[in-house]
Amino acid sequence: MSLWYALVDLLPFEWAQPGQMLFMKNALLAILVISPLFGLLSTMVVQSRMSFFSDALGHSAFTGVAIGVLCGLQEPMWAAVSFSLLFSLLFTYVRRRSALASDTVIGVFSSTAVALGIFMATLDGGSFTKFNALLIGDILSVHPNKIALLAGVLAVILVLWSCAYNTLLLSALHPALARSRGVQVFWQEAVLNAAIAVVVTLSMSWVGLLVINSLLVLPAAAARGVARNTRQYHIFSVVGAVVCGVIGLMTSYYIGASAGASITLYLALFFAGAMLLQGQRR
């Protein structure tokens, strides 16, 4: 982290002064790691028409946190990650084994997860208010160890994209054709859903459950309106997510607003601008 702090010290901001406001410097690094993750995963989420899947995962992660707290775990986040992974695998299995539409399966799992989470959080007269921080998030509370963990996840996602993007895309767009070509559709989807589950769960306490779904939808939704090919689609999604993430963090710092909400609003402006540009091309 000392190298990162030295680089940030060169920026022309009062919070970037040497040895000051390390929490802001940590938050900036976290944004630079989280944003590409959301930008990449967003392309597949939009392509697979699973826009509300991350919302359901957020609910399952909340349930996992509640389970971890009840079990007296020092770090309930690991219980949340485990529960989200189980949730994503079960969702993939039910989605492929039933004739129900994806949005129906997502609705069933989402409502069940949030109900279970509230039930466990309020069990034996417990108060739900202790989990309110998860709804809004606080990027300024991120710890360097968690940033390193997210950086590791980003590296794994990049390897996954490099090695298996074509089969992931084929499985999402045309499962029958993918099977005819020997692609294990179930496991392709399971790996992708597990990756989304880990990213959503690890970042929910910093971004906030109320807006985390938008971070997995808006970057690719905007990029899709202006991209002319797959490469541009990914570049615009990732770059848009990073730019909006950094500007959103700065805005939240200077006006005292939620970072997650600020980033989402800038992404919404990115989407609106992309739609206007697309309309002018026609």
N, C-alpha and C positions, 0 to 999 in steps of 0.2 A: 504493500500500500504506500510505502514511502515514495516510490517512483511516481505513483499516481498523484499523490499530494504535491510533489514537486512540479509536475506538469500543470496542475490546476492553479498553483500559486502564480503562474504566469498570466492568468486571465485578469481582465480589467474590472473586477467586481470587488466590492468591499468584503464579501464573505470568502473571497479567494485569497485573502491575505495569509501569509505563512503562519501556520500554527493556530489558525482561527476557524471556527465553525466547521469542524471535521464532519459533523452530521450532514451538512449540505454537500460536501465533497463526496461523501459516501453515497448520498442519494443520487447525485449526478452519475456516478459510476454504475449504480444499480439501474438507472434509466437506460444507460447505454448498453447494458446487458439484457434487460427485460424487453426493451422495444424490438430488437431484431427477432427475439423469440416469438413475440406476438405477431410481428409482421410476416414471418415465415409460416407459422401455423395458421394464420388467418387465410392465406391463399388456399389451403386445403379445406379449411372449415367452410369457406364460401363455396368452393368448388363442389364439396360433398353435400351442400344444402343442409348443414348441421349447425346453423347459426345459434341455436339455443342450447347446444350441447354443453358449452362452457358454463352456461348458467346453471344447468343441472349439476355439473361437476362442482361448482361453487357451493351448491347446497349440500352435496355429499361431503365436501371438505369440511363444511361447518359441522356436520354430524360427526365426522371423525375427530374434530377438535373437542366436541362435547364428550365423546367417548374417552378421549385421552385425559380430559379433566376429571371425569368420574373415576377413571382408573388410577388417578394420582400420579400421572406421568409428569416428569419435570419438563419435558418438551413435547406437548400434545400435538405439535405440528407433524411429528412422524406418524402418529396415529391417523391424522388427517390424510397424509400421503398414502398410507396403506389402505385406508378405507376408499379413497378416490380411485386407486388402482383396481381394487376389487369391484368397485362400482362401474368403472369403464369396461372391464372385461365382461361383467354380467350384462351390461347394456349391449355390447357387441354381440354377445351370444343370443340374447332375446331378439335383437334387431334382425339377425340373419336367420333365426329359427322360426320366426312368426311372420304372418302376412300383414302385420300392422305397418303403417307408414312411419317413417323415422320421427316425424314431429309428434306422433301419438306416443311412441315408445319413450321419447324424451320427456313428454309431459307426465307420463306415468312415473318414471324414475325421479324426475325433479320434485313432483309433489310429495312422493313417498319420502324422499331424502330430507326435504325441509321439515316435514311433519315429524319424522323420527328425530331430527336434530332438536327441534323445539321441545319435543316430549322429553328427551334426555336432559336438555339444559334446565328444564323446569321440574325435573323429577324430585320428589321429596321436598317440594316447596322452594326449589332453587330459583334464582333470579336470572332472567334472560339478559338483563342489562350488562352483565359482565362481558358479553360477546358483542356489544354494540360497536366496539372498535373495528371488528372485522368487516362491518358493513361499509364503513367509510375508508378505512385504511390510513396508513401514515408512512409515507416513503422516507420521511426524515428519521424514522426509527430503525432503518435497516442496518444490520451489523455486517462488517467486512467478511465474516465467515460465511454468511448467507449469500453474499455477492459471489464469493468463490464457488459456492455450490451451484448457483445459477449459471456461472460461467462454464462450469463442467457440463451442465445440462445443455447449454447453447452449443458446446463442442459436439455433444452426442447428436443433437438435432441436425447440425451441419453435415455430419457424417451420414446420417440417415437420409438426408435430402440428396446428397451426392451419390449414394449407392442405390437408393430404392425409390427415387421420386417417380420415375415412369410407371413402375408397378403400382405404387400408391395411387397415382392419378387414374390409371386404368381401372383399378379396383373400385375407385369412387364413382367413376363415370359409367362404367359398363361391367358390372360384376360377372355376368354370364360370359362375356368375351374374355375377361381376365382368367376365368376358370378354364376356358377352352384352350388357353395358352399355358396352362400349368401353374398359374399364379395361385397361391394359397390366400384367397380373399379374406377369410376370417382372420388369419394371423396378421395380414397387412393392416387391416382395420384395427385390430387389437393393439398393435404396436403404435399406430398413429394416435388412437384414443388414449393410450397409456401416457404418451408423450404430452398430450394436451392436459391430461389429469395432473401430471407432476408440475407442469408450468403454472397452471391455474392455482393449485394448492399452495405452492411455494410463494407465489406472489400476491395471494389474496389479502394478506395482512398489511401489505404496503399499498396496493392499488384500491382495494375495497370491493366487496362482493356485489355492491349495487351497480358498479360500472364495469366490472371485469369482462363481462360478455361483450360489451361494445369494443373493447380493445382487440378482441378476436374476430370482429366482423368488419368494422369500419376501414381498417387499412386496406384489406383486399377488395372490399366493396368499392372504395374510391379508385384504387389502382385498376380495377377491371374496366372502369369507364373510360380510361385514357390509354391503357396499354394496347399495343398492336400485336404483341406476341408474348409467349410465356416468359421469356427473359425479362422483358419490360414489366410484365405483371408482377414478378417477384421483386425486381429492383424498386419499382414505385411503392410497393407495399411496405418493404423494409425501410426504405429511405423516409417515406411518409410517416411511418410509425416512430422512427428515431427523431426526426425533426419536431414532430408534434409532442413527443415525449419530453424533449429538452425544453422547448418553449413553454410547455405546460408546467413543468417543474419551476422554471424561472417565474412564471406568472403567479403560481401558487405561493412562492416565497415572498414576492414583493407586495402582493395584495392580501395575503393571509387566508387563502382559500384552499380547498382540498386539491391535492395534486392529481389524484385519479380523475376527479371531475373536470379539472382544467385540461388535462390531456385529452379526455373524451370530447370536450367541446372543440378543441383544435382539430381533432380527427373529423368531427362533424363538418367543420368548415372546409377541411380537405376534401371530404366527400361532396359537399355542395359545389366547390370549385371544379371538381372533376366532372360532375354532371353538367355544369354550364359549358365547360370546354367540349364535352361530348356532344352537347346540343348544337354548338357552333360548327362542329365538323360535318354534321348531317346536311 
